Amino acid sequence: MTDKTEFESHLYRTALAQLDRVAGKLQLEPDIHERLRYPRRALIVSVPIRMDDGKTQVFQGYRVHHSTVLGPTKGGLRYDLDVNLGEVTALAMLMSWKCALVGLPYGGAKGGVTCNPRAMSAREREHLTRRYTTEIMLLIGPDLDIPAPDLGTDEQTMAWMMDTYSMTQGKSVPGVVTGKPLIVGGSAGRREATGRGIVYALYQATRVLGHQLRDQKVVVQGFGNVGGVAARLLWREGCVVVAVSDVKGGIWNAKGLDIRQLEAHVAATGGVGGFPDSEPVSNTQILEQPCDILIPAAIGSQLREDNADRVKATIVAEGANGPTTPEADVILRDRGVTVIPDILANAGGVIVSYFEWVQGLQYYFWRESEITARLQEVMTRAFNRVWALATKEGVDLRTAALMEGIRRVAEGYRVRGLYP
């Protein structure tokens, strides 16, 4: 099969390069390697909606399934102006590796609509979501593909998706999406899951490196659902959170920020800026502040060739998808910085999404304490497996995580064979 230019994007090229490099290390059979390079299916849809001013606007949407060999597909839905087919395809591929790495019975998927949700009213976002759901209806379902929140989407988005799908089925189908509000079949602990998973990964990373998590100085880029939760939990564990940022910029205090007071400030003002006893820093400067642990939890490609040599952290835990470019990865590795890759560090979200899906199928719901205990068990097991493989093979954690995830997906293809 020849390369298709429709999938072209920097992120897709990076994902393919990672796959090709790891396939060589794993000595994958050429036919399995070739199948892994392309999505199982990709759907492009037009999403026309009537805006508040009475005019009709047509948005472009996507849903991509990378692999179905290990089970139904799983992946987020993002609303952002930068959404394109190449990005969505790359993220679907990475979801395949992530799910396999942590042992979930899923393949990878991703979806998105090219739009600016911040410029839309709640009514417009609802109409967009319901029309998009209708357009991709043939690809989703509890045993086919289960969307979840991502950039620009949230619990309410998932509630609209679930309701739209359920109306077409004539019954309530909570298992069609995850990340829903509790009242309609969501799971306790889902909102905090990604940030909590980062903390569990950091527990293990500091342990194997001979440190204690307590008293570590932490910088968090992106004080949202992922970074904000991670900052709060690390602060409670005794870490010193010296800097955080949001989309408007960041703040810094070498002695540490009181995260409880900062959360109250954000609730009152809408951002971290202007927090008492702090100095302003930009979203680029925050990455270079003195710290032990750096958590890039905002958007992709934040650690690049032009700034990686100024990163002062000894551990980078990737809360966002793809925050480190391949060039920066090499620089950080050569400098001895331990990078916990995104497919491991931020896997807490999809793990608890799996728990939510299982609860929805059974109509039996677990206590939050059960969910967090199971999340910690899965994250700890995955980290230790990756660390052991990295040590054995003499590779960095990203390469080891990709090797483990890709190996499992490839084994699924090997066992199932090629139909017909």
N, C-alpha and C positions, 0 to 999 in steps of 0.2 A: 504493500500500500504506500503511495507517495504521500509526502507531507502536505497537509492542507493549510493554505495560507489563512483560512478563516479562523484558525485556532491561534494565529500569531499573536504573541504578547511576550513581554520580557519575563513575566512570571511563568508562562507556559514553557518557554525555552529553558528557564532555570529548572523547572520540574523535570523536563525531559533529560537535561544534562545530569541531574541527580540520579534518575533512574538508570541511565546508560552507564554511569560510573559504577553504581552499586551492582548492576547486572553483571558487570565484568568481575567484580569481587566474588559474587555468588556463583559465577560460571553458569548462568542461566542458559537453558536451551534456547537457541535463536527464535524458535516459533513462539515460545512463551514470552520471551522478551518483547517480540514484536506485538503480541496481543496486549501487553501491558502498556504500550506506548499510546494507545488510542482509547477514547471513551466508548463504552458499550452503545450509548445513544446520546444524542444532543438535540434539544428542541429549542427553536427560536420562535417566539410568539409576539404578535402585536397586541398591545394592551390599551385600547381606546377608553378614555373616561371623560365624563362631562365635568369640567372644572367649575369652581364656585361662580366664576364670571359668566357662565353659560356656554363658553366655548368648549369644543371637543379637542382634547390633546391625545396624541398617540405615543405611547412609550414602548420601548423594546424590552422584552423579557427573555430569560433563558432558564432552562433546567437541564442539567447534564448528569448522566449516570456514568461513572467511570467503570465500575466492575460490579457484577452481581454474583460472582462465583462463591462467595462466603455467606450470602444472605441478601435480604432487601437492602436498598441503599439508604444512606443517612448523610445529611449535610444541611448546612444553613441556607437561609435566604437573606440576601443583602440588597438594600436600596441605597444606591450611591451613583454619582455622576460618572465615576470611573469604571463602572461595571461593563464588561465586554465578554465575548464568548471565550477568548483566550484565557482571561483571568478565571472565569467560572470553571473552565475545563481543568486548569491547573489545580485549583482548589479542590475539585472533585477527586483528582488523582491523589492529592495529599491526604484527603479524608480516607481513601482506601488504605493507605499505609498506616494512618493513625488508628483506625478501627482495628486493623489486624494486629498492630503492635500491642494494644492493650487487651486483645483477646475478645473483642466484641463480634457477634455474628452478623456483621454488616459489610457491605461494600460502600464505596465513597460516592457522594453526590454533592452538588452545589446548585444554587439557583440565584437569580438576581434580576433586578429591573434597573435600567439606567435612568435615574431620576435624582432629584434633590429633595429628600423627604422633609428637610427642615424648612423648605419654602412652600410646603403644602399644608393645607388645613387637615384636621383630623378626619373630616368628611371625605376629602379628596384621597387621603391615604387609605381609608376604608374601601372606597370604590376601586382604587388601584389594586388593593389586595384581593378583593373578591373577584374582580375580573381576571387578574393574573391566575388565581386559583382555578377558575373555570377553564382557562386556556390550557393549563398543564394537567387537567384532571386525569387524562389518560395515562399519566406517568406516576401518579402518587397514590398511596393507599397504605394501610397498616402492614401489609405483607409485600409491598412493592417499593415504596420510597417514602421516607418520613422526614419532612422538612423540620427546621428548627430556627430560632432567631439567630441573626448575625448582624453585621454592620448596618445600622439604620432601621432595624426591625426589633420588635420586643414581644412581650407576653400578649399584648393586645392584638398585634399582627397575627400571632398564632391562633388566638381565639377567633378572629375573623376567618382565617383559613379553615379551621376546624368546623365552624358553623356552616360555611359555604359548602364544604365537602359533605357534611352531614345532611344538609337540606337536599342534596341530589340523591342521597342514599335512602332517604325516608326514615332515618334513625340517627341517633347520636353515635359518632365514631371517634372517641377520644384518642385512639391510637394512631390517627393519621398525621399528627404533628406532635412535637414535644416542645417544652418551654412555654406551656400554657399557664394561665392563672390557676391557682389551686382549686377554685370553685368549679371549674369545668374539666377537672381531671389532671391538673398539673401535679408535680411532685414536690414535696418538701425538700428544700436544699438545692433545687435546680438553679435558682437565681445566683447563688453563691458558689456554684460548683466549679467553675473554671478557676476563679481566684483561689478557692480552697485547694484545688488540685495543684496549683503552683506552689502553695505552701508545703504540701506533702512532698513534692519533688525536691524542694529546697531543704526540707528536713534530711532527706537522704543524701543530697549533694554535700551539705556541710558535714554530715557524719563521715562519709567516705573520704573527705578531704581533711579530716581531723579537726574540724571546728565545731563549735556549738552555734546553733541558730540564734540564740539569745545574744543581744548586744551587737549583732551585725548591723552595719550602716547600710540603709536601703534607699535607692532612688527608683521612683515609679513614674514612667512616662505614660500618661493616660489614666486619669482618675475616674474611670467609669465602672461598668459592671464587672469588669475583670480586674483592672488595676486598683480600683477603689476597694474592692473586697480583699484583695491580696494585701494591700497596705494596712487595712484595719486588722486583719488576722495576724500579720507579722508584728504590728505594733502591740497587740495583745500578748504576743509570745515574748515580748521584751526586746524586739529589734528597735533600732533608732531610725525612724523614717525621716531622712534629712531633706528630701525634695520630692515633689509631685507636680504633675502638670495636667492640663486639660487642653481642649482645642484652642483656647485663647492664650495660653502661655502657662508658665510654671512659677513655683515659689520654692525658696530654699532657706533652711535654717540649720547651720552646722550642729547645733545642739539637739536638734530633733523637733518634729512637729507633733502637736497633740492631735491625733487623728479624730478623736471623738469631737473635739471642738471644730476641727476643720470640716467634718461632715455637716455639722450644724451651720457653719458659715456657707457651705455650698448650697445647702437647702434654702438658706435665706437670700443668697445673692445670685445663685445660678452658676457660680464658678469659683475656682480656688484663688483667683487674683484678689489682692487687697487683704489677705489674711493677716491678722496682727502678728508682729514680731517675725516677719519673714521678708526676704528680699526677692524681687522679681527675677526670673530667668526665662529664657526662651525655650521652646521645645527642642531646639538643637543643642543649646548650652547645657540643658539638664542631663543629656547623655554623657557629658564630660565631667560632671561633678565628682569629687572624691567620695567613694563609697566602696563597700564590700560586695553588694549585690545590686545589679541593675535589672529592672523589669521593664522592657519595652512592651507596653500593652496598648498601644494606640493603633497605628497603621503600619503598612509594610514599608520596607526599604528605608528604615531610619538609621541603621548602622551600615555605613557605606565605606568605600575605599578611602574617602577623603576625611573621615572622622574616627575610624576604628582604632587608629594608633593613639588617639587621645582618650579612649575609654579607660577609666581608672579602676573599674570593678574587677574582682577576681572571678565572679560568677555572673553570667548573664542568663536569666530565665525568660524565655520568649513567650510572653503572654499573648501577643498579637500573632497573626499568621504572616510568616515571611518578613519579619522586621530586620533581618540581617541579609545583606546581599552576599553572593558567593565570594566576591573579592574581599569583603569585610570578614567573612568567615575564616579565610586563610590567614588574614592579619591577626585576628583574635587567637586563632589556634597557635600560630607561631609565637605569640606573646605569652602563651600559657594560660589564657583565660578559658575557664570551663563554661561552655555554652550548652545549656539544657535546651534542646531544639523544640520548636513549636509543636511538632507532632507528639511529643511527650509532655512538655511543660503544660500546655493548655488542653490536654486531653480530658480534664475533669468534666468539662461541659458535655462532651458526647457520652462519657461514662454514665453520668446521672441522667442524661437523655435516654439512654438505654434502660436505666432503672424505671424511668417514667413510662416508657413504652411498655415494658413488662407489666407494670402495675395497671396500665390502661387496658391491656389485653385480658388481665385476670379480674379486673374490677376489685382488686384487693390492694390497699395502700399501706405503705410502711411508715414507721415513725422516722423522724429526721435523724435521730441517733443511729438507727440502723443504716440509713443511707450514707451518712458521713463515715461510719465505720467501714462499710463496704467500699466506698470510694477510696479511703486510705489504703485498704488492702490491695485494691487493683493498681493504684498509682505506685505503691511501694514495690509490688511484685514487678511491674513493668520497668521501673527505674533500675532495680537491682539486676534485672535480666539485661538491660541495655548496658549498664556499667560493666557487668561481667564480660559481655561480648566485646565491648570497646577495649577492655584490658587484655583479653585473649588475642584479639586481632591487631592490637596496636593502632587503633583508629580513634577519631574523636567521637563524641556522643551522637552527633547528628548522623554520621556515617553508620554507626552501630544501630541507631534507631531505624534508619531507612533499611538497613540490611535485614533486621528482624521483621519489620512490617512487610517489605517486598517478598521476603522468603515465604511468609505465611500465605500471601495471596498467590504467589507462584505455585506453591504446593497445592492449593485449591484447584488451579487450572490443571496441574499435572494429574491429580487424582480423578477429576471429572472428565478429562479428555476434551476432544473437540467434536461438537455435533455439527453435521451428521457424520 
